[in-house]
Amino acid sequence: MTAPTIADASQGDTRRLALGGDFVMANAGTIAGELRALAPGGRDLAVDLSKIERIDTAGAWLVHRLVTDWTAAGVPARVEGASADADRLIAQVAANDRPVECRAPPTNRLVERLDTIGRGAYATANNFGTFLAFLGQTVVLLANTVIGRRPLRWNAVIHQCEAIGVNALAIVGLLLFLVGIVVAQQGAVQLRQFGAEVFVVNLVGRSTTRELGILLTAIMVAGRSASAFAAQIGSMKLNQEIDALATIGLSPGEVLVVPRVVAMVLMLTLLGFFGTVMALLGGGLFIWVALDIPPVTFIQRLREVTLLSDLVIGTIKAPFFGFVIAVMGCFQGMQVTGNAESVGSHTTQAVVESIFLVIVLDAFFAVFFSALGYN
């Protein structure tokens, strides 16, 4: 590498700087200091590059800045003797010498808020419309399956039943067993103040059979299975497996969605009943240990105060909860696009929106059955 040189070869009314050697990045620190020290004078400046051996973008930028600084000071400056490559490189540097804003110019905060709200409202409306279309397609496929126009893939249904129901027995049973204990304990603490501990059986029986048993089971299944549906279908969409299904003439809804919906409806109904029984066992155990009410008395009292309608209402809600959980999980999986980040985002949305819909449906059923007189 040849060391850079800067020679002052002034002639007449023109100050001539003869640059030589290698004007490259490795020498930029030395060159920049020397060129900065050259203060604009009264004579025109001519920068002679005829002796330059090598020049890169850093060297071209230093030459361009020297000429620009002298011109800005009111002294005409020009480049002479540059090779075609050097001249082209300096021209490219000059063409890209534009001011850059470090931060976006401030805007009206009210306009920004309104823009954010508008974009969010539009995205929500668009997502809701897409969901309704997907829901309609799913209902049509289920109807065609029921009337026999479409075959039900029993192998897929059984596989999903195992994943949704059998594999969730332990966690659902443990959760509802502990919930039954908590409900009984909190009820006993409050009712003891009035000497009415015996009514803890009423509290445990009616609350678990009508509300808590199926609701907490649905929330647990939504977090467990809706996320699995979204992740599985989303990964298949990223790998173009869903496109491959359509290419070979298979309906992705028939292959992927219908078996999951059918399995979820069946298994959540059974899991809800199982969870209710486990909650009653947990509450009964606490009542036996803490309140000294034996299991026989607990069961007898439970039969007296718990209406059959409570168990029926809880069971009726289970298929609807299962349907919305399965449809939302599959829908979010179908919306995955682009990359793996989209899988995570839509998986989270599947869980949140499934739980939200379950709670909304539960509130609707509570008001509906109360209006019918089942209190």
C-alpha positions in Angstrom: 0.0 0.0 0.0 1.4 3.4 -1.0 1.2 6.2 1.5 -1.0 9.1 0.5 0.6 12.4 -0.3 -0.8 15.9 -0.5 1.4 18.5 -2.3 0.7 22.1 -2.8 1.5 23.0 -6.4 0.0 26.4 -6.7 0.2 28.3 -10.0 -0.8 31.9 -10.5 -4.3 32.6 -9.3 -5.1 29.0 -8.7 -4.2 26.9 -5.7 -3.4 23.4 -6.9 -3.4 20.4 -4.6 -1.7 17.3 -6.1 -3.0 14.2 -4.3 -1.1 10.9 -4.8 -0.8 7.4 -3.4 -3.7 5.3 -2.0 -6.7 7.2 -0.8 -8.4 4.3 0.9 -10.2 3.6 4.2 -7.0 2.5 5.9 -5.5 5.9 5.4 -8.7 7.9 5.9 -7.8 9.1 9.4 -4.5 10.7 8.3 -5.9 12.2 5.1 -9.0 13.7 6.8 -6.9 15.6 9.3 -4.6 17.1 6.7 -7.4 18.1 4.4 -9.4 19.7 7.2 -6.3 21.8 8.0 -6.5 23.5 4.6 -8.5 26.6 5.1 -10.2 28.2 2.1 -8.2 31.1 0.7 -8.8 33.8 -1.8 -7.7 31.8 -4.9 -9.6 29.1 -6.7 -8.9 25.5 -5.8 -7.9 22.7 -8.2 -7.6 19.2 -6.8 -5.3 17.2 -9.1 -5.9 13.4 -8.9 -3.6 12.4 -11.7 -1.2 10.7 -9.3 -3.8 8.8 -7.3 -3.0 5.0 -7.5 -6.0 3.7 -5.6 -9.2 5.3 -4.3 -12.2 3.8 -2.6 -15.5 5.3 -1.3 -13.8 6.8 1.8 -11.2 8.6 -0.3 -13.9 9.8 -2.8 -15.9 11.1 0.1 -12.9 13.1 1.5 -12.2 14.6 -2.0 -15.9 15.5 -2.4 -16.1 17.0 1.1 -13.0 19.1 0.4 -14.5 20.5 -2.8 -17.9 21.1 -1.1 -16.4 22.9 1.9 -14.4 25.3 -0.3 -17.4 25.9 -2.5 -19.6 26.6 0.5 -17.0 29.1 1.7 -17.3 31.1 -1.6 -14.1 29.8 -3.2 -14.6 27.9 -6.5 -13.2 24.4 -6.4 -12.9 21.6 -9.0 -11.4 18.2 -9.5 -8.9 17.6 -12.3 -6.9 14.7 -13.7 -9.2 12.0 -12.2 -9.4 8.6 -13.9 -12.8 7.5 -15.2 -13.3 5.2 -12.3 -12.4 7.8 -9.7 -14.6 10.4 -11.4 -17.5 8.0 -11.4 -17.0 7.1 -7.8 -16.8 10.8 -6.7 -20.0 11.5 -8.7 -21.8 8.6 -6.9 -20.7 9.9 -3.5 -21.9 13.4 -4.5 -25.2 12.1 -5.7 -25.8 10.4 -2.3 -24.7 13.3 -0.2 -28.1 14.3 1.2 -29.1 15.4 4.7 -30.8 12.6 6.8 -33.3 13.3 9.5 -32.3 11.6 12.8 -35.9 11.4 13.9 -39.2 11.8 12.2 -40.7 15.3 12.3 -43.1 15.7 15.1 -46.8 15.4 14.2 -50.0 16.2 15.9 -50.6 13.7 18.7 -54.3 13.8 18.3 -54.0 12.9 14.6 -51.6 10.0 15.6 -54.1 8.7 18.2 -57.0 8.9 15.7 -54.8 7.2 13.1 -54.0 4.4 15.6 -57.6 4.0 16.6 -58.7 3.9 13.0 -56.2 1.4 11.9 -57.1 -0.8 14.9 -60.8 -0.5 14.2 -60.2 -1.4 10.5 -58.1 -4.4 11.4 -60.6 -5.6 13.9 -63.5 -5.3 11.5 -61.5 -7.0 8.8 -60.5 -9.8 11.1 -64.1 -10.2 12.3 -65.4 -10.5 8.7 -62.7 -13.1 7.8 -63.7 -15.0 10.9 -67.3 -15.0 10.0 -66.5 -16.3 6.5 -64.3 -19.1 8.1 -67.1 -19.9 10.5 -69.6 -20.2 7.7 -67.3 -22.5 5.7 -66.9 -24.7 8.8 -70.6 -24.9 9.5 -71.2 -25.9 5.8 -68.6 -28.6 6.0 -70.0 -29.9 9.3 -73.5 -29.9 7.8 -72.3 -31.8 4.7 -70.6 -34.3 7.0 -73.7 -34.8 9.1 -76.0 -35.5 6.1 -73.4 -37.8 4.6 -72.3 -35.8 1.6 -68.7 -35.6 3.1 -67.0 -38.5 4.9 -65.7 -37.9 8.4 -62.1 -38.9 8.9 -62.5 -41.1 12.0 -58.8 -41.8 12.3 -58.1 -38.0 12.6 -61.0 -37.6 15.0 -59.8 -40.3 17.3 -56.2 -38.9 17.2 -57.5 -35.5 18.2 -59.7 -37.0 20.9 -56.6 -38.5 22.4 -54.7 -35.2 22.2 -57.5 -33.1 23.5 -59.2 -35.3 26.1 -57.1 -38.3 27.2 -53.9 -36.4 27.5 -55.6 -33.6 29.4 -57.3 -35.7 32.1 -54.5 -35.3 34.6 -54.1 -31.5 34.4 -57.9 -30.9 34.3 -58.5 -33.3 37.2 -55.9 -31.8 39.4 -57.0 -28.2 38.6 -60.6 -28.8 39.3 -59.9 -30.9 42.4 -57.9 -28.0 43.8 -60.6 -25.5 42.8 -63.2 -27.6 44.7 -61.0 -27.4 47.8 -60.6 -23.6 47.4 -64.3 -23.0 46.9 -65.1 -25.1 50.0 -62.5 -23.5 52.1 -63.5 -19.9 51.2 -67.1 -20.7 51.6 -66.5 -22.3 55.1 -64.6 -19.2 56.3 -67.4 -16.9 55.3 -70.3 -19.0 56.4 -68.7 -19.9 59.7 -69.4 -16.3 60.8 -73.1 -17.1 60.7 -73.0 -20.6 62.0 -74.0 -21.9 58.6 -71.1 -24.2 57.6 -73.6 -26.8 56.4 -74.5 -24.6 53.5 -71.0 -25.0 52.1 -72.3 -28.2 50.4 -74.9 -26.0 48.6 -72.1 -23.6 47.5 -69.8 -26.3 46.2 -72.5 -28.4 44.6 -74.3 -25.6 42.6 -71.3 -23.5 41.7 -69.3 -26.4 40.3 -72.0 -28.3 38.5 -73.5 -25.2 36.9 -70.5 -22.8 36.3 -67.1 -23.5 37.6 -66.7 -27.1 36.4 -67.3 -26.5 32.7 -66.0 -22.9 32.6 -62.6 -23.7 34.1 -62.3 -26.8 32.0 -63.0 -24.8 28.9 -60.4 -22.2 29.8 -57.8 -24.9 30.5 -58.6 -26.6 27.2 -58.5 -23.3 25.3 -55.0 -22.6 26.6 -53.9 -26.1 25.8 -55.6 -27.1 22.6 -56.5 -23.8 20.8 -52.8 -22.9 20.9 -51.9 -26.4 19.6 -54.3 -26.1 16.7 -53.0 -22.7 15.8 -49.4 -23.7 15.9 -49.9 -27.0 14.0 -52.0 -25.5 11.2 -49.8 -22.4 11.1 -46.6 -24.5 10.7 -48.3 -26.5 8.0 -49.2 -23.3 6.2 -45.6 -22.0 6.4 -44.4 -25.2 4.9 -47.0 -24.9 2.1 -48.6 -28.2 3.2 -52.1 -26.7 3.1 -51.4 -25.5 -0.5 -50.3 -29.1 -1.3 -53.6 -30.4 0.1 -55.6 -28.1 -2.2 -53.3 -29.0 -5.1 -54.1 -32.7 -4.8 -57.8 -32.0 -4.5 -58.4 -32.3 -0.8 -60.2 -29.6 1.2 -58.0 -28.2 4.0 -61.2 -27.6 6.0 -62.4 -31.1 5.6 -59.0 -32.6 6.4 -57.8 -30.3 9.2 -60.7 -28.4 10.7 -63.7 -30.7 10.8 -61.9 -33.5 12.8 -60.6 -31.0 15.3 -64.0 -29.4 15.8 -65.8 -32.8 16.2 -63.2 -34.1 18.6 -63.2 -30.8 20.6 -67.0 -30.8 21.0 -67.1 -34.5 22.1 -64.1 -34.3 24.4 -64.9 -31.0 26.1 -68.3 -32.3 27.0 -66.7 -35.4 28.7 -63.9 -33.3 30.2 -66.4 -30.9 31.7 -68.3 -33.7 33.4 -65.0 -35.2 34.6 -63.9 -31.8 35.9 -67.1 -31.3 37.7 -66.8 -34.6 39.5 -63.2 -33.9 40.5 -64.3 -30.5 41.9 -67.0 -32.1 43.9 -64.5 -34.7 45.2 -62.1 -31.9 46.2 -64.8 -30.0 48.0 -66.2 -33.1 49.6 -62.8 -34.0 50.9 -62.2 -30.6 52.5 -65.7 -30.6 54.0 -65.0 -34.0 55.5 -61.7 -33.1 57.0 -62.4 -29.5 58.0 -66.1 -29.5 58.8 -66.4 -33.1 60.0 -69.2 -33.8 57.6 -68.8 -37.4 56.4 -69.0 -38.4 52.7 -72.4 -40.1 53.1 -73.9 -36.9 54.5 -72.2 -34.8 51.9 -73.6 -36.9 49.1 -77.1 -37.0 50.6 -77.0 -33.2 51.1 -75.6 -32.7 47.6 -78.5 -34.7 46.1 -81.0 -32.5 48.0 -79.7 -29.1 47.1 -78.2 -29.6 43.6 -80.8 -29.6 40.9 -80.6 -31.8 37.9 -81.1 -28.7 35.8 -77.7 -27.3 37.1 -75.9 -30.4 35.7 -77.8 -30.2 32.5 -77.1 -26.5 32.0 -73.4 -27.1 32.6 -73.4 -30.0 30.1 -75.3 -28.0 27.5 -72.7 -25.3 27.5 -69.8 -27.7 26.9 -70.4 -28.3 23.1 -70.7 -24.6 22.4 -67.5 -23.9 24.3 -65.7 -26.7 22.4 -67.0 -25.4 19.1 -65.8 -21.9 19.5 -62.4 -23.0 20.9 -61.8 -25.3 18.0 -62.9 -22.9 15.3 -60.9 -20.0 16.8 -57.7 -22.2 17.0 -58.1 -23.4 13.5 -58.9 -19.9 12.2 -55.9 -18.3 13.7 -53.7 -21.1 12.3 -55.1 -20.4 8.8 -54.2 -16.7 9.2 -50.4 -17.4 9.6 -48.3 -15.8 6.9 -44.7 -14.9 6.3 -42.5 -16.3 9.1 -42.3 -18.1 12.4 -43.1 -14.9 14.3 -46.5 -15.0 12.7 -47.0 -18.5 14.2 -46.3 -17.2 17.7 -48.5 -14.1 17.3 -51.5 -16.0 16.0 -51.1 -18.8 18.6 -51.3 -16.1 21.3 -54.4 -14.6 19.6 -56.0 -18.0 19.4 -55.7 -18.5 23.2 -56.8 -15.0 24.2 -59.8 -14.9 21.8 -60.9 -18.4 22.6 -61.0 -17.6 26.4 -62.7 -14.3 25.6 -65.4 -16.1 23.6 -65.9 -18.8 26.2 -66.5 -16.2 28.9 -68.9 -14.2 26.7 -70.8 -17.4 25.9 -70.9 -18.3 29.6 -72.3 -14.9 30.4 -74.9 -15.3 27.7 -76.0 -18.7 28.9 -76.2 -17.4 32.5 -78.6 -14.6 31.5 -80.5 -16.9 29.1 -81.2 -19.7 31.6 -82.0 -17.2 34.3 -84.6 -15.6 32.1 -86.1 -19.0 31.5 -86.5 -19.5 35.2 -83.6 -21.9 35.9 -82.1 -20.0 38.8 
